[in-house]
Amino acid sequence: MKKLIFKSILIVGILTASSCESIVEDINANPNDILTTDVEDRLFLTGSLLANIQLQLGHLNRIGQMYSGQLIGFSSLYSNIYGFNLSTAEANSEWNALYVGVMTNMRKVAANASSPLLVGIAQIVEAHAAGTAASIWGDIPYTEAANPEISDPVFDGQLSVYSAAINLLDQGISTLQGASSSSLSEDIYFNGDKDKWITAAYTLKARFSLHQKDYAAAASAAANGIRSADGDMRFYPKASANTSGDKNLFFTILEGSRAGDIGNSNAGVDSYLVQMLDSSTDLSRNNAKTDETARLGYYRIDSSGGSVNDGVIAGTEPQNMVTYFENELILAEAKARAGSVSDGLPHLNNVRAWLNSGGHLNDAHIGNTYKYEAYAAADFEAGGIENSDNVSAKTAFLREVIEERYVSGFGTHMAYNDARRLRKSDSDYAVPFVLVNGPNPPYPERMPYATNELNSNENAPAEDPGIFTKTAVNQ
């Protein structure tokens, strides 16, 4: 890895040249250059939060959604990727966002900021990015990364990176517990609200524990996680519907050079996700207590772009990163695994109550029909509306929870992570989306390392292991 420099929207260069001879000290200094020490630490924050958005919601996110049956690559680049022709160049943007945009800057802030609020936020943002990176790539540079003294950092094992990310979340939580909330315009997620950062950090701990199948730890962390949708971590586009600029990332690509390339519904060809929401298909999840009509319209993405996409990828539509519904569904799954249907059911019904309030819809779709009545334990017994194939009640319940994660988690890495987590050890709970590309392996298990890293880091693999190589957490 090439030596990284601190970057922000205000930093254009760093002068490092100096002389050890006092007589010529600073003779080569340019008084017009700006040093990182000249810039307030809070000014590094917005750029890093935007870089984290790119990592969480960008190109590799859309690829993961294709590989879990939520999206389809219809043409050109995305058609090739949908057919598993995925080059290392496709990871360059997210790799740069991780190491330059997030890790370098957040470590600088955490090490030097005098404000505990800034330090705690920086720790949580880095942990969020590192845990996500471990989930999609496997082994990555971490302990030696973002160090200007180390040009070729070693690759840490995936499990050790997960552990480091969780430990850093604990540090961030502890730091923020001793801090005070303060209006912070540079914090485009929570505006300096420390309590929202703390609960989001607990939900991230639960997420990363779930990835590792440590369900007890996941439940413990989620007990302190996001308590309502008001605490969701989301990307809120700042541009208005009639202006260009900062808009929903998916909308942006379809309005640009990728129009026609990717979506989930085109000329009668629908993704697995769309078919699940459509009451007229054999895959429909609609039943006497569930009407997905509004969510079908909200989630439908026409690959041609344009104003027809007024739902989940509308230009000004927020994009989920860490949410209340995820936290509740983690509790539903983890508690049911450790106990019974009755232990997990209240948390699934909390999500259904939120859905029944229309909280997942925007103004363009809130007027369409939807229904999410509370489930009863009997619905998961043999012959119940969620158990037509007479499996055990717990299996039927977990299947419904995973299915709800698949649908509600659209737009995030959730479905792709679940597909890999459940494929081997929990096939009874996994909805068939894990077989979206056919009944036989190989299945995509990871994203490729960035070309730039492979070419510049002597400690990188001689070649990428390939997208079908399982990572340690899913062996």
N, C-alpha and C positions, 0 to 999 in steps of 0.2 A: 504494500500500500504506500502510495506516495505520501510524503509528509503533508499533513492537513493543516490548513490555516483557519483561524477564526473568521467566520463570515456573518454578516448581518446586512440589513438593507442600508446601513450607514457606513459600513467599513469597506473601503476600497483597496486598502493595502496596509501592510505592517512593515515598518522600517526596523530591520534587525541589525544593520551594520553599525559597528562602533569601533573605536580604537582603544587599545589598552594604554596608550601613551597619553598622559594628562594634557600635554601641550597641544595635542590635536584632537582632544576629546570633542565629539559632536561636530567635527569640521565638515563631515559629509551628511549631517542631518538636514533633512528638508523640513523646514518649519510648517510647510503646508500639508505634510502627511499626517494621518490620523492613526494613533496607536490604540490598541484595545483598552489600554488603561485610561484613555481620554474619554471613553464612552461609558455612560451609565449602564450598569449590569442589566437593568430592566429592558434596555433597548435591544438586547440580544434575544429577548423572549419571543416576540411575534414571529420573527423569521424561523425560529426553531419549531414553533407550533404549526406554522404552515408546512414546514418540511415533514413533520410528523403526520399531518393530514395526507400528504403525498404518499407516504409509506403505508398508511392504513387504508386509503381509499383510492389509490391510483391504479396504474396499469396492471400490476401483479394481482391486485384485488379482483379486477375484472377477469383475469385469466383463471384464478381460483374459482370464480363463479361459473365459468364455462366448464371447468373440470368437475364441478359438482352438480351439473345439470340445471343450473338456474338461468344461464345465458347460453346463446348459440353464436358461434362465429359464422356469419353468413357469407363473407366475401373478403378477398385480399388478405391483409396481414392476419386479421383475427380468424379467418377461415383456416389459414395454415396452422395457427396456434391451436385452434380447436381440434385439428387433426394431429396434434402432438408434435408439430414441427416448431419447437420453441428454442430459440437461440439464446446464448448468454448475453447478447447485446440488449435483450428485453429487460434485463435486471439493472442496467446501469443507472437509470434515474432513481429508483428506490434505494439502491446501494449508496448513492451519493447523498440522498436525503437523510439516510440513517447516520452516516459517518461524518459528513460535513455539516449538514443542516441541523441535526439533532445532537449527536454525541459530543462533538467538539465544543459547540457553544454551551450546551447544558452543563458540561463538566467545568467549563470556565466560570459559569455563573455560580455553580455549587461550591466551587473552591474559593471564590473571591467575594461573593455578595455579602453585604452586611445585613441584609434583610432576611430573617428566617423564612418569611413568606416566599421570597424568590428562591431561596435555597431548596425549600421543600417542593415547590413546583418543578424546579429543574430536576430534582431527583426522580420525581414521579414520571415526568415526560421521558427522561432517558430510559427508565425501566419499562414504560409502555412500548417504546420503540424497540428495545433490546429483546423483550419477550416475543413481540410480533416477529422480529427478524429470526429468532431461533425457531419459531413455529413454521415459517415458510422456507427457510434455507437449511436448517439443521445446525451443523457446526459453523461458527462464524468467529472472526476476530473480535475479542471483547476486552480482556484484561489489559492487553497491550495496544489496543486501538485508540485512535484519537490522541496519540502521544507524539508530539513533534520530534521527539528524540528517537523514535523507533520507526524506521521506514518500512519494515517487513514484519508486522505483528503476527504472532502465531494464531492459529484457529483454535478456539476453545470448544470443548464438547457441548453439544446441544443441552444436555441435562445440567451441566454446570452453568450455562448461561441462564437457563430458567431459574436456577437457584439464586444466581446473582441478581437477576431482575426482581425476584420476590424479596430478597434481602434489601434491595434498594428501595422498593416500595415501603417496606417497614421503616427504613430510615426517613423517607419522605413523610410518612404518617407521623412519626415521632417528632420530626422537625416542625411540621405544621401544627401539631397539638400545642406546641409552645409559642406559636406565632399568633398574630392578630390579622383578621381579614382587613383588607384595605382596597379601596377602589383602584384598579390597575388596568388601565385601558389597553396596555400591551398584552394582557391576558385575554385573548380572543375566545377562549373556551368558557371561563367562569368569572372574568372580571375581578380576580383577586379574592373570590369567596373560598376561604380555606376549607370550610366544611364540605363543599361540593368536591373539592380536590381529594379530601380524605376518603369520602365514601366511594368515589371513582377508583381510588387506589385499592381499596378493599375488594371491589368488584374485579379489578385486574388481577389481584392475588388469587381470587376464586377462579378466574378464567385460566390462568397459567397452571394452577393446581389441577383443574379439570383436564387440561391437555395431557397432563402426566398420569391421569387416571387415579389421582390421589383425591378420592371423593370426600373423605372425611375433612381434609384440609380445605377443600373447595367449599363445603358447607359452612365450616367455621368462619372463613373469610367473608363469605356472602352474607352471613348474619349481620355484618357491619357495613354491608355494601349499599348501593344506591337504593333509596327508600321510595322514591316516586319519580315519575318522568320529568319532573322539574329539575332533577339532578343529573339528567343525561348529559354526557359529553358528546357534542355534535359539532360538525362543521357548518356554520351558518354563512352562506354566500352573502357578500355585502352589496353586490350590484343589484340594481332594480331590474324588473322584467324587461325594461326598454333600453337598458344600457349594457355595454360590453364590459368585460373585465372579470371580476371575481365572481364566478358562478359555479354551480354544481359541476363536479369534475366529469361526470358521465355525460351530462348535457353538452359540455364544452367539446368533447371529442366528436360527438355526432353532429355538432354544428360546424365542425371543421373538416379536416381531410378524411375522417373515418366514417362519414355518412354512408350508411348502407352496409357497414362491415359487421356490426355487432348489435344484438338485441335479444329479445326472447319471444317475439311474435312477428312473423313475416309471411304473408301469402299462404296462410293456413298451416305454417310450420311453427309449432309452439314448443317451448322448453318444458322440461318435466315440471318445473315450478308452476308455470302457467296452467298446465293440465291439471295439477293438483287443486288449483283454485277454481277451475271451471266445472260447474255442476253438471255439464253435459258429457263429461269424459268418464272413462272407466277408472281413472286415477283420482277422481274427485274426492276431497276430504269434507265436502259439505254433508251435513246430516240434519236430523231434526232439531239439534241445538246450535247448529253452525251454518251461517250463510256468508260466504266469502265473496259475494258479488262486488262489493265496493273495493275490497282489497285486490281483486282481479283487475279491475280497471286502474287502480292506483299503481300496481306493479307492472302493468303491460308496457313494454318498451318496443316501439316501432323503430327498426334499425335505420329507417330513412331520416330520422330526426324530425325537427320542425315542431310546430305548436301542438301537434297531436300528442306529444309527450308532456302532458300536463300533470303527471303524477310524481312518482318517486325520483325521476330525473329531470323534473322541470328546472329551469335555469336558476331559480332562487330557492329551490327546495333544500332544506337541511339534510345532512348525511350523518347517519349514526356511527359512533365509534365505541362508546361504552354506555350501557343503558340499564334502566330499571328492569325492562322485560328480560334482559339477559341475566341479571342478578336473580330474579325470581325463578327463571327456568333452571338455573344452576341449583338453586335450593330444591326445586321440585325433583330434579333428577337425583341429586346426591342424597337427599333424605329418603326417597323411595328405595334407592339401592340399599341403604343401610337399614331400612325398616320395611314399611308397607305402603300401599297406595294411600292410605289415610294420612301418612306423614308428608307425602309430597303434594297431595291434591290441593290443599289450600293455596299453595304457591302457583300452581297451574291456573287455578281459578282467579287468583289476583291478576294474572296476565289477561285472562279472558274478560274480566271486569274492565280492565283498562281498554282492551280492544272494543268492548261494547259501549264505551264512552265515545268512540270515534277518535281516540287520541293518536292513532296511527295514520290518520288520513289528513289530507289538506282540503282547502276550500273547494277545489274542483271535483272532489269525490265524496265529500262528507254527506252529500244529499242522496247518494246511492244506498241501496239496501245492504244491511249487515246485521248479523246476530251472533252473539257469543254467550249463550246461557251457561251458567255454572254447571259443571259436571258433578255427578254423584258417584260414589264408589261403585254402585251397581252398574254404571255404564261401562265399567271395565271388566265385569264378570263375564263368564262365558255366555254368549248370546246377547250381550249388551251392545249398545250402538257403537261402541269403540272396541268390540271384540267379536266380530262376526266369525272369526276362524277358530274360536274356542281355545286360545292359548291361555296361559296363566294370567291372572288379573294384573300382577306386577309387570309382566312382559307387555301386556296391552297398554298399561299406563305409561311405561317408559317409552314405548313406541310413539305414543301421542306426544309426549314431551319433546322427543327428538324431532318429530315432525313439526311441532310448533317452533322449535329452534330453527329448523330449516327454512320455514316460511318467514318468521319474524326477523330472522337474521339476514335476510336478503340485503345486499349492499355492503356486507362486511365479510371478514374471513371465516365467519362462524361455520357455514355449511361445509366448506373445504376442510376445516380442521376436524369437524365431526366425522366426515366421511373417512378420513384417515384414522381417526381415533377408534372408530367402531367397526371398521371393516373386518378385522380379524377376530377380536375377542368378544364382540357383542353383536353379532349379526342378527340375533333375534330382535334386538332393539332398533337396528338400523333400517330406516326406510329405504326402498329400493334405489334411491338416487345414487347410492354408492356404486351402482352398476350402470351408470348412465352411458358409459361408452362401451357397453357390451358385458356379457356374463363372465368373461374370462380375463384374467390379468394379462399384461401388466396394467396397473392404474397409476396415474400421476401421484407421486408422493412428496414432491418438493419442487421448489423453483430453482432455476439454475443460478449459479454464482455470476456476478457481473463480469463481463469481458475485461473491464478496466482493472479489476482486482486480480483476475487470473494472469493478466499480462504484466502487472507491476509489483506483485508481492511474491517474493521468493519462497515464502512459506505456504502459498496457495497450492492446491492440488495441481498436478501437471495438466490435468484437464478436468472439466466439470464431471461429477459423478453421474449426472443424468437425472432426468425428472422421474424415473421409475425406481430410483434407489430409496429405500425406506430410511427415514431418520431414526435416531436411537429411541425416541419416545414412542414410536409406532412399530417397533420390531415385533 
